[in-house]
Amino acid sequence: MFNPITKILNTKFRNKLILMCIAAVVPMVMAGIYLLYNIVDVMRSNAANEAIFQADGIKTKLKDTVVTVSNISGRIMSSESLDELLKGSSENIDALQERLISEYLDVYPQIDSVVFYLNNENIDYPVQEEAEESRDEINEDPENIGGENSEEDTGGGERRVSSNVFRFAGEDICSKYWYKEADENAENRWQLTLNDDNEYRLSLVTPLVLEERFCGVMLISVAPDWISDMTEEIGRGVVMCVSKGYTFYSTVDNINVSSVIGTGVKMPMGVSGSEILTDGQNPLERKGYTASSYFNYENTYNMFYVYIVKPHAIYDKSVNSVIASYVWYICLCIILSVLITILFSSMFSRRIQSLKDKMHSVADGNFELTDDIKGSDEIYDLYEDLKKMVDSIQNLINDAYKAKIQSESFKLNQVEAEFKALASQINPHFLYNTLETIRMKAYCNNDKETADLVKKLGKFMRRCLEVKDGMVTLESELEFTKSYLELQAARFGDRVSYSIYCEVNKKYMVLPLIIQPIVENAFVHGIEGEKANGRITVKVLYKGENVEICVSDNGQGISEEKLAELLEKLERNDTSSGKSIGLTNVNKRIKMYHGVKYGLSVKTQQGKGTEITITLPRIVDENVMKRLPEKYSEISSKLK
């Protein structure tokens, strides 16, 4: 199976340096890409904020104009002379017309014209000096505004003040959609209308109502020069719409005055806001990055929209410039990093190869080293250590020859020791064979109880003599302890009973001879002097992260003086005295191999018994016995 870590570790040092360079450059490139993404996002956000700021500025000016014209309409409508005119009196119509021209048309540059269309035929209207034939406007449906045949009109040209203020509303006027809407709703509305020169104007249409009778409309048109001045600082890319999206001003290609632009959901009265168009429903989005600022004028319930269109080419050019500069910078950094890495890796690789050749020469038996490696870095230090090691090897070889000569003189002693060791092995086998002969004799004489006892004694003695330097299973240790308890039960008869309970896995590994000495101590010091009803209990339990082996008896207990002496010996791991050597030996071995927090603890009460608890780790290193074999050998020899 392919292991990338092993593959990297097995590559040459030079390749590792190059990989390290790549590992360092890749995060830098990733961080750069993330940074570039954030820069583009900031640029997009700045473009959005700039476009919204410009749209909000135009919206503020447009709203001021709408409010001003609406206030003028209100002041004109409150004139008593106008009320007299609506009632049918035309005596002061010339004076009223001159007053409107002098007080409003000449004073407010926002106003292009003020025209009253009255449906009263009995009024003597002033002569219409500048009336011209007009082209057909929208008759019924305002949705017909705009279209492919609409001509672009940005509202340019000199301002002309018309003196034809009061006019009769003939059939051509009465058929227009804004006149019909005023008649039906009797509410002020901003509409897109045609003037006498067939030019579209943004106009406030105010119904003239007298005693719940519709008398006509007042049409106040906004001067196109005034609207154009609002966008003078921005230039091209501005579109303004009213109501359902009827364009009354545009400096965007192919978007003409009177074109209809979808404006989305109808807004509540008095709402105002700004946003970047992203839903793809507005045709301006196809022309560039589009910001929309809108408000609903509460006096007329008309929605006004101001759009700022930034061509995609302008935005993409700046973004692409930033991306190109950054990419070139990153590529340059990567190339320089790779070149520098190759240069330094080659230099280090040559020095390491030289050191490697010297070490191979030493491995082949050539101890003659020359000072080919110079410098003061770690490689030079390694070479100096290699020379020292060669000198030490030569000394060791000389010592080995001397030791070989001396070893010959010990061979005879070694042979003699082997014979003695063989003889010592015969004694245990002789003991086992003798016990087995006694058991068979008892069995043949139908003394099965004696035969069984001899068998158990043989197993017990074999286990004692075969203790080795290693861990044993909990099952083996409990079986050994059970053999000891059975022998003692046969000795004491009904005076002693025992029980063994274990909830721990029988394959759990323990040090040898740690339970039986505790049980033996319970017999000797606890219940051996009792006359009857002696009981010993062995329990092996899980306790959190530990394993606890509890050996308890119902014997005579330990006095306070002896308990203090015992605890002191356990604390000092004192095995010098012959008393309680089994307990201190077990405690010392456990602490030696498992740690100081493990070992024995004693609870006792005079006249009621004693409980000794062995605490071991739940997870045991099975090789723990191999780390300190000399210490274990010392302990094993004492046990034997």
KOLMILO-870398 format. One line per 2 residues: their letters; for each residue x, y, z of C-alpha. Coordinates in steps of 0.25 Angstrom, whole numbers, m for minus. Layout:
<recs>
a	X:Y:Z; ...
</recs>
This chain:
<recs>
mf	0:0:0; 5:14:m4
np	9:22:8; 12:37:4
it	20:40:17; 29:28:16
ki	31:32:1; 35:46:5
ln	44:41:16; 51:32:6
tk	54:43:m4; 67:50:m5
fr	70:62:3; 70:71:m9
nk	56:67:m12; 52:69:2
li	56:83:2; 49:85:m11
lm	36:79:m5; 38:88:7
ci	39:100:m2; 26:96:m9
aa	19:93:4; 23:107:8
vv	19:114:m5; 5:107:m6
pm	0:113:6; 5:126:2
vm	m2:125:m12; m15:120:m5
ag	m14:132:5; m12:141:m8
iy	m24:136:m15; m32:138:m2
ll	m27:152:m1; m29:154:m16
yn	m43:150:m14; m45:159:m3
iv	m39:171:m11; m49:168:m23
dv	m60:167:m13; m56:181:m7
mr	m55:187:m20; m69:182:m24
sn	m74:187:m10; m67:201:m13
aa	m73:201:m27; m87:198:m21
ne	m85:208:m10; m81:219:m20
ai	m92:216:m29; m102:216:m18
fq	m96:229:m13; m98:235:m27
ad	m112:230:m28; m116:235:m14
gi	m110:249:m18; m119:250:m30
kt	m131:244:m23; m129:255:m12
kl	m129:266:m23; m141:259:m30
kd	m149:258:m17; m146:273:m14
tv	m151:276:m28; m164:268:m26
vt	m167:274:m13; m165:288:m18
vs	m174:286:m30; m184:279:m21
ni	m184:291:m12; m186:301:m24
sg	m198:292:m28; m204:293:m14
ri	m202:309:m14; m208:310:m28
ms	m220:301:m24; m223:310:m12
se	m224:323:m20; m238:329:m19
sl	m237:334:m33; m236:320:m38
de	m248:316:m30; m256:327:m37
ll	m250:323:m51; m255:308:m48
kg	m269:314:m45; m270:320:m59
ss	m265:334:m57; m254:338:m67
en	m253:353:m63; m239:352:m57
id	m234:340:m66; m223:349:m72
al	m219:355:m59; m218:341:m53
qe	m210:336:m65; m200:347:m64
rl	m199:345:m49; m196:330:m51
is	m185:334:m61; m179:344:m52
ey	m180:338:m39; m176:323:m43
ld	m171:321:m57; m162:333:m56
vy	m157:330:m42; m156:315:m41
pq	m146:309:m51; m151:295:m48
id	m164:298:m55; m164:297:m70
sv	m179:300:m72; m192:302:m65
vf	m205:298:m73; m219:297:m68
yl	m229:289:m77; m243:292:m73
nn	m256:286:m78; m264:298:m77
en	m268:304:m91; m273:317:m86
id	m260:322:m81; m253:332:m90
yp	m239:326:m92; m227:334:m96
vq	m222:333:m110; m212:321:m111
ee	m200:328:m117; m191:317:m117
ae	m200:305:m120; m195:295:m130
es	m200:282:m136; m196:271:m127
rd	m194:257:m130; m203:246:m124
ei	m199:243:m110; m204:231:m102
ne	m219:230:m103; m224:220:m93
dp	m213:210:m88; m200:216:m81
en	m193:203:m84; m192:207:m98
ig	m181:218:m95; m168:215:m101
ge	m164:204:m110; m155:202:m122
ns	m160:214:m129; m158:224:m117
ee	m148:235:m120; m137:238:m110
dt	m140:251:m103; m130:255:m92
gg	m138:268:m89; m127:277:m95
ge	m130:291:m102; m133:305:m97
rr	m144:307:m87; m157:313:m93
vs	m168:319:m84; m181:317:m90
sn	m192:327:m88; m204:318:m92
vf	m207:315:m77; m222:313:m79
rf	m228:304:m90; m240:297:m93
ag	m240:282:m91; m245:277:m105
ed	m247:263:m109; m232:261:m112
ic	m229:265:m97; m240:257:m91
sk	m235:244:m98; m222:244:m92
yw	m219:234:m81; m214:244:m71
yk	m227:253:m72; m236:240:m71
ea	m228:236:m59; m230:249:m52
de	m244:249:m55; m246:235:m50
na	m237:236:m37; m238:251:m34
en	m224:250:m28; m210:256:m31
rw	m201:248:m40; m188:250:m46
ql	m189:245:m61; m181:246:m74
tl	m187:255:m84; m184:262:m97
nd	m183:277:m98; m187:286:m110
dn	m173:283:m117; m176:268:m116
ey	m165:266:m105; m167:257:m93
rl	m168:264:m79; m169:259:m65
sl	m182:266:m61; m191:267:m48
vt	m205:265:m52; m215:271:m42
pl	m230:269:m43; m238:282:m42
vl	m250:278:m34; m261:288:m30
ee	m272:284:m21; m270:269:m25
rf	m270:273:m39; m258:270:m48
cg	m255:283:m56; m241:279:m62
vm	m227:277:m59; m215:286:m56
li	m202:281:m62; m189:286:m56
sv	m177:281:m65; m162:280:m59
ap	m152:287:m68; m143:277:m75
dw	m131:286:m72; m133:285:m57
is	m133:270:m58; m121:270:m67
dm	m113:279:m57; m116:268:m46
te	m107:259:m53; m96:268:m58
ei	m85:263:m49; m88:248:m53
gr	m90:250:m68; m94:237:m75
gv	m101:225:m69; m113:231:m62
vm	m127:227:m64; m139:233:m56
cv	m153:227:m56; m167:229:m50
sk	m179:221:m47; m177:207:m53
gy	m164:210:m60; m167:221:m70
tf	m154:227:m73; m154:242:m73
ys	m138:244:m73; m127:235:m79
tv	m113:236:m83; m111:221:m85
dn	m110:216:m100; m123:210:m105
in	m131:214:m93; m140:226:m98
vs	m149:235:m91; m163:229:m90
sv	m157:215:m90; m163:206:m80
ig	m153:199:m70; m159:188:m60
tg	m158:193:m46; m161:181:m38
vk	m171:180:m26; m180:192:m23
mp	m174:199:m10; m182:204:1
mg	m186:219:3; m174:227:7
vs	m163:217:6; m149:220:2
gs	m137:212:m1; m125:208:m9
ei	m120:195:m14; m111:188:m25
lt	m119:181:m35; m116:166:m36
dg	m129:158:m39; m127:160:m54
qn	m141:165:m57; m137:179:m60
pl	m132:182:m74; m121:192:m69
er	m114:180:m62; m110:175:m76
kg	m103:188:m79; m94:189:m66
yt	m93:189:m51; m106:196:m47
as	m110:203:m34; m125:207:m31
sy	m129:218:m22; m144:220:m20
fn	m155:227:m12; m170:227:m12
ye	m175:241:m11; m186:240:m1
nt	m194:252:m6; m196:246:m20
yn	m194:231:m17; m184:231:m29
mf	m171:223:m29; m158:230:m34
yv	m146:222:m38; m132:227:m40
yi	m122:217:m47; m107:218:m48
vk	m102:209:m59; m86:206:m58
ph	m82:198:m71; m76:185:m68
ai	m64:188:m76; m60:199:m67
yd	m61:190:m55; m55:178:m61
ks	m43:186:m66; m40:190:m52
vn	m42:176:m46; m34:170:m57
sv	m23:180:m55; m22:176:m40
ia	m23:161:m43; m12:162:m54
sy	m2:170:m45; m4:160:m33
vw	m2:148:m42; 11:153:m48
yi	15:156:m34; 12:142:m29
cl	18:136:m41; 31:144:m38
ci	31:140:m24; 29:125:m27
il	41:125:m38; 50:132:m28
sv	47:123:m17; 49:110:m26
li	62:116:m31; 68:119:m17
ti	63:105:m12; 70:98:m24
lf	83:106:m21; 83:103:m6
ss	79:89:m7; 90:86:m17
mf	100:92:m8; 95:84:4
sr	93:71:m4; 108:71:m8
ri	112:73:6; 103:62:11
qs	108:53:m1; 122:55:4
lk	119:51:18; 111:39:13
dk	123:34:5; 132:36:17
mh	122:28:26; 122:17:15
sv	137:16:15; 137:14:30
ad	126:4:29; 135:m4:19
gn	146:m4:29; 154:8:24
fe	157:16:36; 167:26:29
lt	159:39:28; 163:52:21
dd	159:66:24; 151:68:12
ik	139:74:18; 141:88:23
gs	132:99:30; 125:101:43
de	111:96:41; 104:83:46
iy	110:75:35; 124:78:39
dl	121:75:54; 115:61:49
ye	128:59:42; 137:62:54
dl	128:53:62; 130:42:51
kk	145:44:53; 144:42:68
mv	135:30:66; 145:24:57
ds	156:26:68; 147:20:78
iq	144:8:69; 159:5:67
nl	161:5:82; 149:m4:84
in	155:m14:74; 168:m14:81
da	161:m16:95; 153:m28:88
yk	165:m35:84; 171:m34:98
ak	157:m39:104; 157:m51:94
iq	170:m56:99; 165:m54:114
se	152:m61:111; 159:m74:107
sf	164:m76:121; 149:m76:126
kl	144:m87:117; 147:m98:126
nq	140:m91:138; 128:m89:129
ve	127:m104:126; 128:m107:140
ae	117:m97:143; 108:m103:133
fk	110:m117:139; 106:m111:153
al	94:m104:147; 89:m118:141
as	91:m124:154; 82:m113:161
qi	71:m116:150; 71:m130:155
np	67:m127:169; 53:m121:165
hf	50:m132:155; 54:m142:166
ly	44:m135:176; 33:m135:165
nt	35:m150:162; 35:m154:177
le	22:m147:180; 16:m153:167
ti	20:m167:173; 14:m164:186
rm	1:m160:180; 0:m172:171
ka	3:m181:184; m9:m174:191
yc	m18:m175:179; m15:m190:178
nn	m18:m192:193; m32:m185:190
dk	m27:m172:198; m32:m163:188
et	m32:m151:197; m17:m152:200
ad	m15:m154:185; m22:m142:182
lv	m14:m134:193; m1:m139:188
kk	m5:m135:173; m9:m121:178
lg	4:m119:186; 12:m124:173
kf	5:m113:165; 8:m103:175
mr	22:m106:177; 24:m106:162
rc	18:m92:160; 27:m87:171
le	40:m93:165; 36:m89:151
vk	34:m74:153; 41:m67:142
dg	44:m52:138; 31:m49:132
mv	17:m45:133; 6:m56:135
tl	m9:m56:133; m19:m53:144
es	m25:m67:141; m11:m74:144
el	m9:m65:157; m23:m68:162
ef	m21:m83:159; m8:m83:167
tk	m15:m76:179; m27:m86:178
sy	m17:m97:179; m11:m91:192
le	m25:m89:198; m29:m103:195
lq	m17:m108:202; m20:m99:214
aa	m34:m104:214; m30:m118:214
rf	m21:m115:226; m31:m107:234
gd	m44:m115:230; m57:m108:234
rv	m50:m97:242; m47:m89:229
sy	m55:m86:216; m51:m77:204
si	m57:m71:192; m51:m65:179
yc	m59:m55:171; m54:m49:158
ev	m60:m39:148; m47:m35:141
nk	m43:m42:128; m35:m55:131
ky	m25:m51:121; m21:m38:129
mv	m6:m39:131; 0:m37:145
lp	13:m39:152; 15:m53:157
li	13:m57:172; 5:m44:176
iq	m8:m50:181; m3:m63:188
pi	6:m56:198; m6:m47:203
ve	m14:m59:204; m3:m66:212
na	m2:m54:221; m17:m55:224
fv	m16:m69:228; m3:m67:237
hg	m7:m54:244; m22:m54:242
ie	m29:m67:244; m19:m78:248
ge	m21:m76:263; m36:m76:262
ka	m43:m88:266; m55:m88:255
ng	m62:m80:245; m50:m74:238
ri	m53:m69:224; m44:m63:213
tv	m50:m55:201; m42:m51:189
kv	m49:m41:179; m43:m36:166
ly	m51:m23:162; m51:m12:152
kg	m50:2:159; m50:13:148
en	m36:13:142; m31:3:151
ve	m32:m12:155; m33:m15:170
ic	m30:m29:176; m36:m29:190
vs	m32:m40:200; m40:m40:213
dn	m42:m49:225; m50:m49:238
gq	m39:m52:247; m33:m45:259
gi	m29:m32:252; m16:m24:254
se	m13:m15:266; m10:0:264
ek	4:m2:268; 6:m13:258
la	m2:m6:247; 7:6:248
el	19:m2:247; 14:m9:235
le	10:4:228; 23:9:231
kl	30:m3:224; 21:m2:212
er	24:13:211; 39:10:211
nd	38:m3:203; 47:m9:215
ts	49:m24:212; 61:m25:221
sg	53:m31:233; 47:m45:232
ks	34:m40:237; 23:m36:226
ig	33:m38:216; 23:m44:206
lt	14:m31:207; 26:m22:206
nv	32:m30:194; 19:m30:186
nk	17:m15:189; 31:m12:185
ri	30:m20:172; 17:m13:168
km	22:1:170; 35:m2:163
yh	28:m7:150; 15:1:150
gv	18:14:157; 17:20:171
ky	2:22:171; 0:7:171
gl	2:m3:181; m4:m8:194
sv	m14:m2:204; m18:m8:218
kt	m31:m7:225; m33:m14:239
qq	m41:m14:251; m37:m23:263
gk	m46:m34:266; m53:m33:252
gt	m43:m35:242; m33:m29:231
ei	m35:m25:217; m23:m23:208
ti	m25:m16:194; m15:m18:182
tl	m17:m6:172; m12:m8:158
pr	m14:0:145; m25:m5:136
iv	m16:m5:124; m3:m12:126
de	10:m11:118; 13:m26:116
nv	27:m23:114; 29:m16:127
mk	37:m28:133; 47:m27:122
rl	51:m13:125; 58:m16:139
pe	62:m31:138; 73:m29:148
ky	63:m24:159; 53:m35:156
se	64:m45:157; 68:m40:171
is	53:m41:175; 51:m55:169
sk	63:m60:176; 58:m55:189
lk	44:m62:187; 51:m75:183
</recs>
